[in-house]
Amino acid sequence: MAKKDWGLLVLLIVVGGITALLNPRFLSAVNLLDMANLIGLFGIFSIGVGMVIITGGIDLSVGSIFALLGVVFIDLLVNRGVPWPLAILAIIAGGIVLGAVQGLLVTKAKLQPFVVTLCGLLIYRGAARYYTTDATMGFGYSDDFDWLAWLASGRSWGIPHPFMILIAVAAIMGVLLHRSVFGRYLFAIGRNEEAARFSGIRTGAVVTGAYIISGGLAGLATICLVFYTNSVSPSSFGNFYELYAIAAAVLGGCSLRGGEGTIIGIVLGTALLQVLQNLVNILGIPSSLNFAVMGTVILIGVLADQPFVRRAIPSLRRERSAVRQATTPGA
């Protein structure tokens, strides 16, 4: 664990301790298991968004992806009679395709990630509403999917399955990010994409790969979220979840300028954000302040990153100057 991760872990323990002192119900088994479930649900797709942020990009579309893939998933199971393994594969594949399209628009069409994913946010939400004629879709009173619902949102040995899935995803993504060439390339692109390109890294393929991972994890999270809510309203399902993911990643040490972040940090950031929201709820503070908490977290994360940015700018300029000199004919 990096120093930032240890600091975040200490902060998580301190905030949890203060919350427990203010209201002992925080440490009740029911509350802790509910939080573990939510940490699992939100942590899965926050890792994907964090991977994109490490490249210096952003993904604002995950909430709308949940709405679109959510209604398609229910339609496949309830109305089309598709076997559940194929339906699950189709939803994850759909997330991968959407992520690939966004990645290619960023890398091949040279569009800004903010613009591409903002358009995705609008397009996917609109497509979901059109797909259902703006009607809510659900499983009704059918018992046909009880086993699948248990698999996606149940518990084993008292531990919520979404939390178990998060641990598995975090382990795989941790190896990919911190123990593979692909991970090193992600950090290199986030720190200086121009230098990474001149050093022989296929920056377009790597950045597209980050968006594919984000889309695939969004597809996986969709399945868990659908069974958590048991229905999907295309106009509201997943609203603002992209902000939660960004806040969790920033709180976990991912810099919005790129080139920084850890999987453990993102998981801890998700947990801390959930503890903060639980603190708001458990103290009887209006739940509308949840969004204020997320906004404050993002703002604090950006402000904390500014001193590092000021220190990094001179060295970044020297790197770019050296790259230009090395690639200039006759230099």
N, C-alpha and C positions, 0 to 999 in steps of 0.2 A: 504494500500500500504506500502511496505517495504521502508526503507531508500534508497536502491539502485534504486527502482522504481521512487521515488520522484526526485532523482538526475538525472535519465535518462529523466524524463519528463522536467526538467529544461534545460537539455542539448538539448533536442529536440526543445524546444521553442527558445533557443539561436541560434541554427544552422538555424532554420527556419527564425528567425528575420534577421540574417546576410545575408541569401540567398535573402530575400525580399529586403534588402537594396541594394544588388548588382544588383538585377534585379527585378523590381516590378511585372513582369509577373508571378513570383512565386505565388503571392496571387490572381491571376485571377481565376475566377470560373472554367474555363475549366481545368486549371492545377491542382487545388486542387481536383476536381472530378476525374481526371485521376489518381492522386496519391492515392486517397481513393480506387479506383478500384484495383490498383496494390497492395496496402497494404492488401486488402481483399484476393486477389488471392494468394499472397505469405504467408500471415499470417496463413491461414488455415493449410497448411502442415508444416509450421515452428513450430506450436504448437505441432504437432505430433513428429517431430524430437526432440524438446525440452524435451518432456516427456521421450524419450529414453536417452537423454544426462543426465537427472537427475538421472537415474539409474547407470550412469557411463559407458554407452554404446555409440554407434554412429550409424547413419544410412546414408550410402552413396548411397543408391539405389533409393531414391525417384524420381530423375530425369528420370531414366530408367523405373521406374514403370509408370510414366506419359506417356512415349512413348508406352509401351506395352498396357496399359489399354486404352490409347487414340485411337490407331488403332482398338482395339477390339470394343470400344464404337461406333465408326463411322461405322464399319462393321455391328454391330448388328442393328443399326438404318437404314442405307442406303441399305445394301445388303440383310440382313436377314429378314427385316420387323418386328423386335421385337418391341412390344409396348414400348414407352419411359419409363413408370414407371418400367417395368421389366428390361430394359437396364440399367437404373440408379442403381437399386438394384444389378444387376449383376456386375457392375463395382466396387461399394463399397464393395460387397462381395469378389470380386477378390482381392482388396487391402487388405482386412482383411486376406484372405488366404495366400497371399504372406508375410504379416507381421507375421502371425502365424508360417509359415515355418522358417522364419529367426529367430524368437524368440526361437523356439524349437532347431534349430541348435546351438544357443548360449548356451541354458540352458541344453539340453539333451546331445548333442554331445560335449559340452564344448569347442566350437570353439570361437576364438576371434571375437567380434562384427565387428571390422574393416575388418577382412578377409571375414566373412560371407556376409556383405553388399557390400563389394567391388566385390565379386563374383556375387552377385545379380545385381549390376550395369552393369556388363558385360553380364550376362546371359539374363536379361530382355531386354536390348538394342538389343542384337543379335536376340532374339526371335521376337521382334517387326519388325526388318528388314527382317527376314525370312518370317514372317506372310504376309507381303505386297510385298515381293520380292524387297524390298528397294524402293518402290514407295510411293509417297505422297498420302494420303487419305484425302478427304474433303467432304463437303456437296454439292458442286457444286452450281447450280443456283436454287435448289429446295426450294420451300416455305413451305414444309411440316413441317419444324422444327422451324418456326419463333417464335411460342409461347414458345417452350422450350428454344430457344436461348435467348428470352427476360427474361425468368425466371432465366437462369444461368448467363447472362451477361448484363441484362438491368438495368433500374433504376426505383425506385418508390419514389415519393416525392423529386426527384432530387438526391437521394442517390443510389449509385451503389449496386446492389444486392450482389455481392461478399463481399462487406464491411458489409452488413447486416448479411450474413452467418457467416462471421468472428466473429462478435459480439455475435451471438448465440452460436457458437462453443466455443468461449472464456469463455462465461458464464458457459456453461456445464462443460468444462474442468477445470475451476476455482473451481467449487464446488467439482469435483472429486479429484483434486490435493490437495486442501487446506481445504476441509471440510469432507473428508471421510477417512476411515481406509486404503483403497487402496493407497491414496495419501501419508499417513504417512509411509506406507511400502515402497513406491518408494524412499522417502527421506532416510529412514533407510538403504536401500540397497545401495544407492549411497554413503552414508557416510562410511559404513562398512558392506559389504555383509556377511562376516564371522560371525560377531556379530549378524546380523539380522537373519541368519540361525539358530544359536544356541539359539536365543530367541524364536524360534518357527514359524518364518515367512516362508511361502512357497515361497522362493525366486525365484525359477524357474517359478512358475505360475505368479508371479507379474511381473517379467522381460518380460516374453512372452506377458503378457497383455499390456505392454508398446509398444512392437513392433506391436501388433495387432492394437492398437490405431493409431500408426504412419501410418500403412498400410491403415486403414480405412479412415483416413483424407486425405491421398494421393489419394485414390479413389475418394473422394468427390471433392478434388481440381482438379482432372483430368477433371471432367465434366465441371467445370467453365473454365478451361484453354483451353479446346477444342473449346468451343464456343467463347472464347476471340480471338483465332487465326483463327478459322473457318476451319482449316486443320491441319493435323499432318504429319510431315516428320519424319519417325522413326529414322533417323540418327542424327537428331538435336533437336527434340522436347524435352524440359525439360533439355537440356544440362546445367550442372553446377548449376541447381536449388538446389541440395543438399548442395552446398557450401553457397548459399544464406541463406538457412534454418539454417545451422550451425552458420553462421555469425550473423544472427538475434537473435538466441538463446543465443550465447555468449555475444553479445552486450546487450542483455536483462537481463544479470545477471546469466545465466546458466554456471556453472563451468564444464569444460571438464573432471574434475576428478570425477564429480558426486556429488549428495547430495545437490545441490543448484539450485534455480530457481523459478520463478513465472510466471503465465500465463500473467498477466499484463505486466511484464517485457519483455516477448517474443513479445507481441503485440507492445509495445513501441520500442523494438529493431528493429522490422520489419519496423515500421514507420520511425525511424531514419535512417535506412539504405536506405530506399526509398528516403528520403529527401536528403541524401548525393548523391545518384545517380542522383536525379533530379538537384542538384547543379552542378554536372559534366556536365549534358546535357544543362542546361539553360545558363551556362557560355561559351558554345561552346567548351568545352574541349573534346578531342577525346573520343568516347564512349568505346573504348578499355580499358580505365582506370577504368571502372566499376569493372573489376576483381581485379585490384590493390586496389580499395577501400575495397572490400570484404576481400582480403588477409590481408590488414592492420588492419581491424577491428578484425579479428580472432587473429592476432598477439598481438594487444594491449590488447584484452581480456585475452589471456593466460598470458601475462606479468603482468597484473594487479592482476591476481589470484595467482601468485607465492608467495608473502608475506604471504597470508593466508595459502598456502600449507606448507610453512616452519613452521608456528606456529602450524599447525594441526598435523604434523608428530609425534612429541613426544607423544601427547595425544592418537593418533591412535595406536602407539606401546604399550602404557600402556593398552589400551582397549583389544588389541589382546592377550597380555600377561595374562590379567585377565581372558579372555575367556578360554585360554588353561589350566590355573591352575584349573579353575572351572570344566572343563570337563575331567581332567586327573584322572584316578582311583587311589585312595589312597592319593590324594593331600590334 
